[in-house]
Amino acid sequence: MLAVEIIRAKRDGQVLSPAQIAEFVRGLVDGSWSEGQVAALAMAVLWRGMQPAETAALTRAMWHSGQVLQWRDAKLAGPVLDKHSTGGVGDKVSLMLAPLVAACGGVVPMISGRGLGHTGGTLDKLEALPGFDTAADPARLRQLLHQAGCAIVGAGPTLAPADRRLYAVRDVTATVESIALITASILSKKLAAGLQALVLDVKVGNGAVSPDVATARALAHSLVEVAAQCGLPTCALLTDMDQPLGRCAGNALEVDEALAWLRGEPPDERLTEVTLALAAQLLVQGGLAADLPAARSLAQSRWRSGAAAEHFARMVAAQGGPTDVLRDARLPLAPVQQVVPAPHTGFLAHIDTRALGTAVVALGGGRARADDRIDPRVGLSGLHPLGTALQAGTPLAVVHAATAAAAHEAAQRVTEACRIDHAPPPRPSPVLEVVRA
């Protein structure tokens, strides 16, 4: 099958056969498809879309494009479970959820990614911890899971290699938003990780890839339906990203906030609700709790007892990080901290969440390009949820920066991103919907 004929078929709105899709994925892996041809098909898929059967075929082909992890003979302590988020600002849930689920009896081989654009990446956050190693081959991953019950690592070169090449092309050709391609990208890596159940956090709002509920709902349905066709029990939660999740945005700052949560220090209510809601769904799917109330009770008890914190500490030590991370995380500190004062008295009525994310990127805490280096020290702390009553001059946020000039620019961005009105806005629930197949 010629690449040009497959591209032409999708360009003209035809439904691609499993054989045509398999040929495309083979070309991704062995290099027989050029960058231009890959880009052309990605754009055709973006414009013409894919039927559910096409998306499932693409997911299966990418899933089997490299190594598929097997856990049957690993003698693990519980069901193999994981979570994925579509990304947002201040979203550090993975840092808390993985050890929490492990403390409840699950085993979590979390395959995570790096930040790109205005959203942060879990691997970048954990690498703010000195020595933390996110690379692990299958044998090493198995060892980590026996030691801590959870591990957070990168996909590596052998896991769904077709996705790695396709994602890189999508990122530079404005085809990231395709629901079919997002679905295949997320699920191919999760299926290759050998999971028994998956929960998805699909963000919706002005800080998310999906800014409106209809788009987020369509993505969630695509994900859970294709996962079901591939034999992976999955549900998705639509969660609010019209404001940052938690009080910090930036790599070391978010790790510090996650550590405080694990230690039981006064938590951010929205961050806690999203974490516990995702954990409860995953525990039920994994057979570790009979229903959602029982699952939530189990998760809360293991969080409050410190069991989740112990699993996190074991994971960090096993992956080369600080050996006593709960007491001394040795996180780097930015040399400049500048308070951003509220310009006048009132209620925090609107946040341009994407603008806060791009402010962190401009400070050096994110990537505009895949090869950009991260400064783990920088970011924003002291963020407030919508509806907070503020007095003129009181802190709206604190900028953590490498230089005074960078701090001043970021402070201006924060001020412009936040609107203060005389009346408080409605406070939406952080969990908007649950989507199942």
C-alpha positions as CSV (number, residue, x, y, z in Angstrom):
1,M,0.0,0.0,0.0
2,L,1.4,3.4,-1.0
3,A,1.5,6.1,1.6
4,V,0.1,8.6,-0.8
5,E,-3.0,6.5,-1.5
6,I,-3.7,6.1,2.2
7,I,-3.3,9.9,2.7
8,R,-5.6,10.6,-0.3
9,A,-8.3,8.2,1.0
10,K,-8.5,10.0,4.4
11,R,-8.2,13.4,2.7
12,D,-11.3,12.5,0.7
13,G,-13.2,11.4,3.8
14,Q,-12.9,7.6,3.3
15,V,-12.9,5.2,6.3
16,L,-9.4,3.6,6.5
17,S,-9.2,-0.1,6.8
18,P,-7.3,-1.8,9.6
19,A,-4.7,-2.9,7.0
20,Q,-4.2,0.7,5.9
21,I,-3.9,1.9,9.5
22,A,-1.4,-0.9,10.3
23,E,0.6,0.2,7.2
24,F,0.7,3.8,8.5
25,V,1.9,2.7,12.0
26,R,4.5,0.4,10.4
27,G,5.8,3.4,8.4
28,L,6.0,5.4,11.6
29,V,8.2,2.9,13.3
30,D,10.5,1.8,10.4
31,G,10.8,5.3,8.9
32,S,9.3,4.4,5.5
33,W,6.8,7.2,5.9
34,S,8.5,10.6,5.6
35,E,7.8,13.5,8.0
36,G,5.7,15.2,5.3
37,Q,3.6,12.1,4.8
38,V,3.0,11.6,8.5
39,A,2.0,15.3,8.8
40,A,-0.3,15.0,5.8
41,L,-2.2,12.1,7.3
42,A,-2.4,13.7,10.7
43,M,-3.9,16.8,9.1
44,A,-6.3,14.7,7.1
45,V,-7.4,12.9,10.3
46,L,-7.8,16.3,12.1
47,W,-10.1,17.6,9.3
48,R,-12.0,14.5,8.4
49,G,-12.0,12.7,11.7
50,M,-12.1,9.0,12.3
51,Q,-14.9,6.5,13.0
52,P,-14.7,4.7,16.4
53,A,-13.6,1.5,14.6
54,E,-10.8,3.4,12.9
55,T,-9.7,5.0,16.2
56,A,-9.7,1.6,17.8
57,A,-7.6,0.1,15.0
58,L,-5.1,2.9,15.3
59,T,-4.9,2.5,19.0
60,R,-4.3,-1.3,18.7
61,A,-1.6,-0.9,16.0
62,M,0.2,1.7,18.1
63,W,-0.2,-0.3,21.3
64,H,1.6,-3.3,19.6
65,S,4.2,-1.2,17.8
66,G,6.7,-2.0,20.5
67,Q,7.1,-3.9,23.7
68,V,4.0,-4.8,25.7
69,L,4.5,-5.2,29.4
70,Q,3.3,-8.5,31.0
71,W,2.7,-8.8,34.7
72,R,1.2,-12.3,35.1
73,D,4.5,-13.8,36.4
74,A,5.6,-10.8,38.3
75,K,4.0,-11.8,41.6
76,L,2.7,-8.3,42.3
77,A,0.8,-7.5,45.4
78,G,-2.4,-6.3,43.8
79,P,-4.2,-5.3,40.5
80,V,-2.2,-3.2,38.0
81,L,-3.9,0.3,37.9
82,D,-3.1,3.7,36.5
83,K,-4.5,7.2,35.9
84,H,-3.9,9.7,33.1
85,S,-4.7,13.4,33.0
86,T,-5.1,15.5,29.8
87,G,-3.1,18.2,31.5
88,G,-3.7,21.5,33.2
89,V,-2.1,24.2,35.4
90,G,-1.1,23.2,38.9
91,D,-2.2,19.6,38.3
92,K,0.0,17.6,40.6
93,V,-2.6,14.8,41.3
94,S,-0.4,12.0,39.9
95,L,2.2,12.7,42.7
96,M,-0.5,12.0,45.3
97,L,-2.7,9.4,43.5
98,A,0.0,6.8,42.7
99,P,1.1,6.3,46.3
100,L,-2.4,6.6,47.6
101,V,-3.7,3.8,45.3
102,A,-0.6,1.7,46.2
103,A,-1.4,2.2,49.9
104,C,-4.9,0.9,49.2
105,G,-3.6,-2.3,47.7
106,G,-3.1,-1.4,44.0
107,V,0.1,-1.6,42.0
108,V,0.7,1.5,39.9
109,P,3.3,1.5,37.0
110,M,2.5,5.1,36.0
111,I,3.9,6.0,32.6
112,S,4.0,9.8,32.5
113,G,5.2,12.5,30.2
114,R,6.8,15.9,30.2
115,G,5.3,19.3,30.0
116,L,4.9,21.1,26.7
117,G,3.1,24.4,26.2
118,H,1.3,25.9,29.1
119,T,0.7,22.6,31.0
120,G,3.2,21.0,33.4
121,G,4.6,17.5,33.1
122,T,4.7,14.9,35.9
123,L,8.3,13.8,35.0
124,D,9.6,17.4,35.1
125,K,8.0,17.8,38.6
126,L,9.6,14.7,40.0
127,E,13.0,15.6,38.6
128,A,13.0,18.7,40.8
129,L,13.9,16.2,43.5
130,P,17.7,15.7,43.5
131,G,18.7,12.4,41.9
132,F,15.2,11.2,41.0
133,D,15.5,9.0,38.0
134,T,12.5,8.7,35.7
135,A,14.1,6.1,33.4
136,A,13.4,2.4,34.0
137,D,13.5,-0.7,31.7
138,P,10.8,-3.4,32.3
139,A,13.1,-5.3,34.7
140,R,13.8,-2.2,36.7
141,L,10.2,-1.1,36.7
142,R,9.2,-4.5,38.1
143,Q,11.8,-4.1,40.9
144,L,10.4,-0.6,41.7
145,L,6.9,-1.9,42.0
146,H,7.9,-4.6,44.4
147,Q,9.8,-2.0,46.5
148,A,7.2,0.7,46.7
149,G,3.9,-0.5,45.1
150,C,4.2,2.4,42.6
151,A,6.6,4.0,40.2
152,I,6.4,7.0,38.0
153,V,8.6,6.7,34.9
154,G,8.8,7.8,31.3
155,A,7.6,5.6,28.4
156,G,11.1,4.7,27.2
157,P,12.1,3.9,23.6
158,T,10.4,0.5,23.4
159,L,6.9,1.3,24.6
160,A,4.5,2.4,21.8
161,P,7.3,3.9,19.7
162,A,4.8,4.8,17.0
163,D,3.2,7.3,19.3
164,R,6.5,9.0,20.0
165,R,7.1,9.8,16.4
166,L,3.5,10.7,15.7
167,Y,3.2,13.0,18.7
168,A,6.4,14.9,17.7
169,V,4.9,15.5,14.3
170,R,1.5,16.5,15.7
171,D,3.1,19.0,18.0
172,V,4.7,21.0,15.2
173,T,1.8,20.7,12.7
174,A,-1.1,22.1,14.7
175,T,-2.8,18.6,14.8
176,V,-2.6,18.0,18.6
177,E,-6.4,18.7,19.0
178,S,-7.6,15.7,17.0
179,I,-9.8,13.6,19.3
180,A,-8.9,10.4,17.4
181,L,-5.2,11.0,17.6
182,I,-5.4,12.1,21.3
183,T,-7.3,8.9,22.1
184,A,-4.8,6.6,20.3
185,S,-1.8,8.4,21.8
186,I,-3.0,8.1,25.4
187,L,-4.4,4.6,25.3
188,S,-1.6,3.0,23.3
189,K,0.9,3.8,26.0
190,K,-1.5,2.7,28.8
191,L,-2.4,-0.5,27.1
192,A,1.3,-1.3,26.5
193,A,1.9,-0.9,30.2
194,G,-0.3,-4.0,30.8
195,L,-3.0,-2.3,33.0
196,Q,-6.0,-4.0,34.4
197,A,-7.9,-0.7,34.9
198,L,-7.5,2.9,34.1
199,V,-9.1,6.2,35.2
200,L,-8.9,9.3,33.1
201,D,-8.9,13.0,34.3
202,V,-10.2,15.0,31.3
203,K,-9.7,18.6,32.0
204,V,-12.2,21.3,30.8
205,G,-11.9,25.0,31.0
206,N,-9.7,27.9,29.9
207,G,-6.6,26.2,31.2
208,A,-7.3,22.9,29.5
209,V,-6.7,21.5,26.0
210,S,-10.5,21.2,25.9
211,P,-12.0,24.6,26.7
212,D,-15.6,23.6,26.6
213,V,-17.7,20.8,28.1
214,A,-18.9,19.5,24.8
215,T,-15.3,19.0,23.4
216,A,-14.2,17.4,26.7
217,R,-17.2,15.1,26.8
218,A,-16.5,14.0,23.2
219,L,-12.9,13.2,24.1
220,A,-13.9,11.3,27.3
221,H,-16.4,9.2,25.4
222,S,-13.9,8.4,22.7
223,L,-11.3,7.3,25.3
224,V,-13.6,5.1,27.4
225,E,-15.2,3.5,24.4
226,V,-12.0,2.7,22.6
227,A,-10.5,1.4,25.8
228,A,-13.5,-0.9,26.3
229,Q,-13.0,-2.2,22.7
230,C,-9.4,-3.0,23.7
231,G,-10.4,-4.8,26.8
232,L,-9.3,-2.2,29.4
233,P,-11.9,-1.2,32.0
234,T,-11.8,2.6,32.0
235,C,-13.9,5.6,33.2
236,A,-13.3,9.3,32.8
237,L,-13.9,12.2,35.1
238,L,-14.5,15.7,33.6
239,T,-12.8,18.1,36.0
240,D,-12.7,21.9,36.2
241,M,-9.7,23.8,34.8
242,D,-11.1,27.3,34.8
243,Q,-8.7,27.9,37.6
244,P,-5.4,26.3,38.7
245,L,-5.6,23.0,40.7
246,G,-4.1,23.7,44.1
247,R,-2.1,26.7,45.3
248,C,1.1,26.3,43.3
249,A,2.2,26.1,39.7
250,G,5.8,25.2,38.9
251,N,7.8,22.0,39.3
252,A,9.5,22.2,42.7
253,L,6.6,24.2,44.2
254,E,4.1,21.6,43.1
255,V,6.2,18.7,44.6
256,D,6.3,20.7,47.8
257,E,2.5,21.1,47.8
258,A,2.0,17.4,47.1
259,L,4.3,16.5,50.0
260,A,2.4,18.8,52.3
261,W,-0.8,17.0,51.2
262,L,0.7,13.6,51.8
263,R,1.8,14.7,55.3
264,G,-1.7,15.7,56.1
265,E,-1.1,19.4,56.3
266,P,-4.2,21.6,55.7
267,P,-5.1,20.7,52.1
268,D,-6.5,22.6,49.2
269,E,-10.2,21.5,49.0
270,R,-10.4,21.2,45.2
271,L,-7.1,19.3,44.9
272,T,-8.3,16.9,47.6
273,E,-11.7,16.3,45.9
274,V,-10.2,15.6,42.5
275,T,-7.6,13.2,44.0
276,L,-10.1,11.3,46.1
277,A,-12.7,11.1,43.3
278,L,-10.2,9.6,40.9
279,A,-8.8,7.2,43.5
280,A,-12.3,6.0,44.4
281,Q,-13.2,5.2,40.8
282,L,-9.9,3.4,40.3
283,L,-10.2,1.3,43.5
284,V,-13.7,0.1,42.4
285,Q,-12.6,-0.7,38.9
286,G,-9.6,-2.6,40.3
287,G,-11.8,-4.7,42.7
288,L,-10.3,-3.2,45.8
289,A,-13.6,-1.7,47.0
290,A,-17.2,-2.8,46.5
291,D,-18.6,0.6,45.7
292,L,-17.6,4.3,45.5
293,P,-18.5,5.2,49.2
294,A,-16.3,2.3,50.4
295,A,-13.6,3.2,48.0
296,R,-13.5,6.8,49.1
297,S,-13.5,5.8,52.8
298,L,-10.6,3.5,52.2
299,A,-8.6,6.2,50.3
300,Q,-9.3,8.8,53.0
301,S,-8.2,6.4,55.8
302,R,-4.9,5.5,54.0
303,W,-4.2,9.2,53.3
304,R,-4.9,10.3,56.9
305,S,-2.9,7.4,58.4
306,G,0.2,8.4,56.5
307,A,0.3,5.1,54.5
308,A,0.2,7.0,51.2
309,A,3.1,9.2,52.3
310,E,5.1,6.2,53.2
311,H,4.6,4.7,49.7
312,F,5.7,8.0,48.2
313,A,8.8,8.1,50.3
314,R,9.7,4.5,49.3
315,M,9.1,5.3,45.7
316,V,11.3,8.4,45.7
317,A,14.1,6.6,47.5
318,A,13.9,3.6,45.2
319,Q,14.1,5.9,42.1
320,G,17.2,7.7,43.4
321,G,15.7,10.7,45.1
322,P,16.2,11.9,48.7
323,T,16.1,9.0,51.2
324,D,14.0,11.0,53.7
325,V,11.8,13.1,51.3
326,L,9.0,13.6,53.8
327,R,11.4,15.5,56.2
328,D,13.9,17.0,53.7
329,A,13.0,17.0,50.1
330,R,16.0,19.1,49.2
331,L,13.9,21.0,46.6
332,P,15.7,23.9,44.9
333,L,14.6,27.4,45.7
334,A,14.3,30.4,43.4
335,P,16.6,33.3,44.3
336,V,13.9,35.9,43.7
337,Q,10.4,35.9,45.3
338,Q,8.0,38.7,44.6
339,V,4.6,39.2,46.0
340,V,1.9,40.2,43.5
341,P,-0.6,42.5,45.4
342,A,-4.3,42.6,44.7
343,P,-5.0,45.8,42.8
344,H,-8.2,46.5,44.7
345,T,-10.7,45.0,47.2
346,G,-13.3,42.5,46.0
347,F,-13.7,38.8,45.1
348,L,-11.6,36.8,42.7
349,A,-14.1,36.5,39.9
350,H,-12.2,35.1,36.9
351,I,-8.8,33.6,36.2
352,D,-7.2,33.2,32.8
353,T,-5.6,29.9,33.7
354,R,-3.8,29.4,30.5
355,A,-2.1,32.9,31.0
356,L,-0.9,31.7,34.4
357,G,0.5,28.6,32.8
358,T,2.3,30.6,30.1
359,A,3.7,32.9,32.9
360,V,5.3,29.9,34.4
361,V,6.7,28.9,31.0
362,A,8.1,32.4,30.5
363,L,9.9,32.1,33.9
364,G,11.6,29.0,32.6
365,G,9.3,26.4,34.3
366,G,7.9,25.0,31.1
367,R,8.7,24.3,27.5
368,A,7.8,26.3,24.4
369,R,9.8,23.6,22.4
370,A,10.5,20.0,23.3
371,D,14.2,20.6,23.7
372,D,13.9,23.6,26.1
373,R,15.5,23.1,29.5
374,I,13.4,23.4,32.6
375,D,14.3,25.6,35.7
376,P,12.6,23.6,38.5
377,R,12.8,26.5,41.0
378,V,10.5,28.9,39.3
379,G,6.7,29.3,39.3
380,L,3.8,30.7,41.3
381,S,2.7,30.0,44.9
382,G,-0.1,31.4,47.1
383,L,-2.7,31.1,44.4
384,H,-6.3,31.5,45.4
385,P,-9.5,29.7,44.3
386,L,-12.2,31.6,42.5
387,G,-14.5,33.4,45.0
388,T,-11.8,34.3,47.4
389,A,-12.3,37.7,49.2
390,L,-9.3,39.9,48.7
391,Q,-8.3,43.3,50.2
392,A,-6.3,45.8,48.1
393,G,-2.6,45.2,48.5
394,T,-2.9,41.7,50.0
395,P,-1.0,38.9,48.1
396,L,-2.7,37.7,44.9
397,A,0.2,35.3,44.4
398,V,3.9,35.0,44.9
399,V,6.3,34.8,41.9
400,H,9.4,32.6,42.2
401,A,11.9,33.6,39.6
402,A,15.6,33.4,38.6
403,T,15.9,37.2,38.2
404,A,14.2,40.4,39.3
405,A,13.3,41.3,35.8
406,A,11.6,37.9,35.2
407,A,9.7,38.2,38.4
408,H,8.5,41.7,37.5
409,E,7.2,40.5,34.1
410,A,5.5,37.5,35.6
411,A,3.8,39.7,38.3
412,Q,2.3,41.8,35.5
413,R,1.0,38.6,33.8
414,V,-0.6,37.4,37.0
415,T,-2.3,40.7,37.6
416,E,-3.7,40.8,34.1
417,A,-4.8,37.2,34.3
418,C,-7.0,37.7,37.5
419,R,-10.2,39.8,37.6
420,I,-11.5,41.1,40.9
421,D,-15.2,42.0,41.1
422,H,-17.6,43.3,43.7
423,A,-19.6,40.1,43.9
424,P,-18.3,36.5,44.2
425,P,-18.8,34.1,41.2
426,P,-20.5,30.7,41.4
427,R,-18.2,28.0,42.7
428,P,-18.4,25.0,40.4
429,S,-17.7,21.5,41.7
430,P,-14.2,20.5,40.7
431,V,-15.6,17.2,39.3
432,L,-18.2,18.0,36.6
433,E,-19.2,14.6,35.2
434,V,-18.3,10.9,35.2
435,V,-18.2,9.2,31.8
436,R,-18.3,5.4,31.4
437,A,-18.5,3.2,28.3
